[in-house]
Amino acid sequence: MPVQPASHSSPLRTREPALPRSREPRVGVPRRGSGTRTSAAWLGVCVGVLVLIGLVVFMLQNTGPVAVSFLGMSGTAPLALALLIAGVGVGVVVLTSAALRIGQLRRHASADAAGARR
């Protein structure tokens, strides 16, 4: 088995910790702006308006009557109205379940915070 040569480093010599090098901003390269909550809200509003315009166009083009049956009741309604009522119903269910979950998480977080204070 070959013997490896001894290291040239001395254990008595102190080493300085390596400091991270800071990068200077490059000249001529545009920096991307960070997104804010306000810009995200405006983006959401713009997307919502576009979806609403699409929904209005859909409703204006689908006014023909369709047969609707629900819980033993039946009748006719414009297709757009039937789909709008179904969409609002789904939205109510989603918002209710989300509100219940948020309340559950807040109660859990406040219980953890109260336990940490003791």
N, C-alpha and C positions, 0 to 999 in steps of 0.2 A: 504494500500500500504506500503510495507516494506521500511524502510529508509536504504540507502546504507551507509556504513562507509566512512568516509572522507579519501581522498588519503593521503599517507604519503610523497608525494613529496612536496617540498617547492618551491613556485614561485620565491623566492629570490635567490635560489641557481642557479648558472650559469652552463650550460651544455656545454661540449666540443663537437664539431661536430665529428661525427664518421668518421674516415678516412678509406678509402678502404684499405683492406689488400692486399698486393701484393703477388702473388703466386711465390714461388721459383720454378725454373724448376726441374722436377723430374729427379733423377739420373737413368740412364739406359734406359730411354724411348727416342727413336729416335724422333727428331723433323722433321716434314714434311717441306720440302723446299717450299718457296713460288714461284709460277710460274712467269716468266718474259715474256715480250713481245717477246724476242728472242726465248724462249722455245716454246711459242705459235706459232711463225712463223715457227719454225722447225717442229712442229707437223703438221701444215697446209701443209707444203711442202711434208712431208712424206705421208700424206693422199692423197694429189694431185697426187703424183707419183703412188701410188697404184691404184687409180681410172684410171689414164692414162694407166697403164698396162692392167687393165681390159678392157678398151675401145679398146685397140689395139687387144687383144685376140678376143673380140666380132667382130671387123671389119674383122679380118682374117677368122673367121668362118662363116660370113654372106656375102658372095660375090655374091650370086645368084641375077639375074636381077629381078626387080619388075617394074610394070607399075606405072608411076608417072604422075599425072595431077595437074596443078596449073595455075589458071587464064586463062583457055582456052587452055593452052599449054599442050601437053602430050608427053610422051616418056618413055624410060626405063633407069634405072640406078641401080647400085648395091645397095642392101638394106642398107648396112653399110654407103654408101655415102649419101643416102637419109636421113637416120637418123642423120648423122653427120651434114649435112646442116641444118636440122630442129633444132638440138640442138644449133648450133652456132647462128641461128636466134633468138631463145629464149634467149640466153645469151646476145645478142646485145640489145634486148628489155629491159631486166632486168637491164643491166648496164646503159642504157640511162635513164630509169626512176629513178634509184638510184642516178645518177649524178644530175638529175634535182632536186630531193628532197634534196640532200645535199646542193646544191646551194641555195635552198629556205631557209633551216635552217640557213645557214651562213649569208644570207642577214638579216634574222630576228634577229639573235644574234648580228650582228654588229649594227643594228638599235637600239636594246635594250641597247647596250653598249654606243652608241652615246647619247642616251636619258639620261642615267645615269650620264654622264659626265657634262651635262648642269646644 
